[in-house]
Amino acid sequence: RPALAAELAESLVATAKAQPNSRTREILIEAFAAAGNEARVLAELKEEATARGLALATRGFLKSGKLDPALATFVTALDRDMAIPPRVVGDLFKVAHAKGPQMVQRVLEKLGGREVEVPTECLAALLHDCLKRDDVSLARQLEALALKQESAKHYSVFEPLLKLHAKVGGTRAVELFEEMQGAGLFASEGLCGCLLARCSESQNFRFAEAIVEYCRSRSLMTLSIFKTLMKVYASCGKYELACDLYEQVLAAGLQPDNVMIGCLVKFAVKCGRRELSEQLLEQSAGGDIQNYMWLIRAAGKDGNVGRALELLQEAEKAQVAGPDVALYNCVLDVYVTNGRMDDALAFFGAMKDRGTINLVTYNTVMKGHCAKGDVDCARGVLAEMQQAGVAPDSASYNCLLGAAALGVGAVRGGDAACWDILDEMSEKGTPIDNYTVSIMMKVAKKARNPQDAERALAVLDRAGRARVFDDEVLFNSVIDACIQRRDTQRLAKVLASFTEQSTMKPSVQTYGLLIKANSMVRQVNKCWELWTEMVEARSLLPNAITLSCMLDALICARRLDDALALFRAWQGRMPPNIVMYGTLIKGFAAARDADRAMEMYHEIRAQGLQLNLLAYTSLIDAHARGGEMARASKLFQEMIDNACVPNVITFSTMVKGYCVEGDLEHAFSMFSTMLSRGIIADTVLFNTVLDGCVRHSRFQLADHLLSEMEKYSVEPSHFTLSIVIKLWGKRRDLEKAFEACHVHARSGRSCFDVQVVTSLISACFLNRAVDRAVSVLDEMPAWRGCPRPDATVFGALLGGLVRGGALPQALDAAQRAIDASAASGVHGETWASLAAALAQQGMHQELAHLTQKLASSGVALPCASSQQDGGTPAQLHGGHRAHQNIDRRRVPARTSARD
């Protein structure tokens, strides 16, 4: 009852003339804090704030469950360098823990790295909670806090940390294990076994070896430890080491149990130690059916069909097979995988006679027929299966689908057969599984046209049961296919599902693909998160490919300084290769920073590395963008001298650079050299050179290029047509410009766009053919694929008419723009010019009429009232310069010669 205590204190002051001391105030502070009275606590602390008073206020607020004011008084004490008792610190963390890990995180953030003593039992409880939730990030922060205080070097603190780091992987687990031993603490057999089990999940081979070394030195190598270590080796793909454990177990005076022998048989088969597998089978007195199955498969891999049959007979004699059909299916698969289909079909018949047949049996026979290219027979087995009342599953159709994807045997139409099979699966209600997705990803990557690639990738939209991110190999295949086909929409969905649902611990290779994928969908911050998770949270060492992917992601996001900083940070730990340097040079080229690009070039030379195609092309591009074609030419020649063969992009970069400089002779010479090397130029490159010719009035060279396009069957684009129109316009042959449009319209090519139309209108005005320019609006509907006139087209027409003084035609064009609902999209500058011209010519009534109509379309003419009063253009608009004040953000950017 803090109020009563305060009343008593006041009464003593009044009657006994006693003055309250610090202890009195501290008692009241804790009482009011426990009651949640923040205002009274703050008032008392304002009078006198001692270290004890702040600690008691913190403790009192914690008793009332008020974490925020408790944290505030706690931080105040820290800011004043006042010591807070460990018990109060522990209470603070306990209350925060009760409210959730976010509040613990908040307390740690408030600490800001300052050293406070946290009770060991409190740290242990927090770390065990992190272990339950696999919260490595919070555990790392608590670990940093714990290791600053000697008292926290306790078994209860090390245990959860070791278990967390064992599962995460990386080198920190080994370091912690050594620190634990250095503190004089003992790891029990149970802890070692648990740590080894978690190492098998994370494939943490190095830590597993450290644990085993510890166990050997303390005679802790029990059968349980050996078995767990065997699983670690197997998870890391080290089957040879797993098999070596058999002799070690015997040397330790231990006897492997049936479970261990079964696993060892499997691992011996996988690493090719056939003698050991046979020895283990004999030792187990025949063993169980799984052992025989592994040995039969091993015989099949060796091509030893006779041995597979002997093992089947041994199993039958040992009576381990019973009615189980799995053993017979193994032998059937041996026949199939060794190409002995006649024997396989005979054995299949015998299985049917014995009644030992199931879905797997039918699928195995189908697989054999498909492997031989006999898809019709596989279809026959599918029909037989259905007649026998056995419903086909995903694996049944995957046999046919795989054959169709490879285009083998009786399958006709290649990818077309894939769609038929997928449709059949849909009709039968057969779900798409991981193998189906895997096959279709291969189809997507090899598809020759975008439509087939799209249909293949569409399988991802139907793959309800296929959790592609649970299988790392399949997940990588999906990501790779989406990246290759640049399907950013599906890529974003797959990445979102991975983030929300997957429990996969990605390998370094997968991290590289994930970074590349997130870069493609413009999520560079996610790329950073993945990189941090890999190198910090999981302590994985990136390889050169993964680092190159991260550098490229930063370059694509125009974060060049970050990319260079990352490169420098890892340069000492990972020798840079030419791909990393090439990626940085590409970034400097995009930034038009040829000097820094050349710094990378000199580093490459100093490192003794040989420049590759990407590096040379990027260096050339850096100089070409800056107009330094002399240096670009030297690099190009160096590239040739070093036997690095330029590709179409290299040549295109050189040609474009020369065109920008106006050096058409060198541009065309480079272009001809490329063609003479058998490199086929694309439409973009032809357009680049053609546009340069027209800009610099090299008409004969332009004619030659156009004939070359036909010679090499290069399909013209809309930009090609717009350049041709400009060519004839500058030649003062307007009829040829219109004829080019008519020819393209009759060809059925989709070469018309707004740029083509505006080019034609501009050509008309260049040739002072005002009426012909207006007629373009009437001709456009007759041209196949030509868009309707929009604001850009009307803007070009109105601007030309005003400049030519054709105001009646301009008013007519303005009306057509209003009728087409395009008036609001026309630049305000264009309308202002028309209004100024009407006012200057005294056409006030027409101007008023136009102003009214434009207003109804949402367009307000600048200074419209002044214009109606008869002001001159200079008075009304400040001359032509006044138009420059109008917002130019709506002016479209100049179209590049690269389409």
Secondary structure, DSSP 8 states (H G I E B T S, - for coil): -HHHHHHHHHHHHHHS-----HHHHHHHHHHHHHTT-HHHHHHHHHH---HHHHHHHHHHHHHTT-HHHHHHHHHHHHHTT----HHHHHHHHHHHHHH-HHHHHHHHHHHTT------HHHHHHHHHHHHHHT-HHHHHHHHHHHTTSGGG-SHHHHHHHHHHHHHH-SSHHHHHHHHHHHTT----HHHHHHHHHHHHHHT-HHHHHHHHHHHHHTT---HHHHHHHHHHHHHTT-HHHHHHHHHHHHHTT----HHHHHHHHHHHHHTT-HHHHHHHHHHTTT--HHHHHHHHHHHHHTT-HHHHHHHHHHHHHTT--TT-SHHHHHHHHHHHHTT-HHHHHHHHHHHHHHT---HHHHHHHHHHHHHTT-HHHHHHHHHHHHHTT----HHHHHHHHHHHHHT-TT--STHHHHHHHHHHHHHHT----HHHHHHHHHHHHH-SSHHHHHHHHTHHHH-SS--GGGSHHHHHHHHHHHHHTT-HHHHHHHHHHHHHH------HHHHHHHHHHHHHTT-HHHHHHHHHIIIIIS-----HHHHHHHHHHHHHTT-HHHHHHHHHHHHTTS---HHHHHHHHHHHHHTT-HHHHHHHHHHHHHHT----HHHHHHHHHHHHHTT-HHHHHHHHHHHHHTT----HHHHHHHHHHHHHHT-HHHHHHHHHHHHHTT----HHHHHHHHHHHHHTT-HHHHHHHHHHHHHTT----HHHHHHHHHHHHHTT-HHHHHHHHHHHHHHT-----HHHHHHHHHHHHHTT-HHHHHHHHHHGGGSTT-----HHHHHHHHHHHHHTT-HHHHHHHHHHHHHTT-GGGS-HHHHHHHHHHHHHTT-HHHHHHHHHHHHHTT---TTHHHHHTT--HHHHHSSGGGGGGS--TTS-----TT-
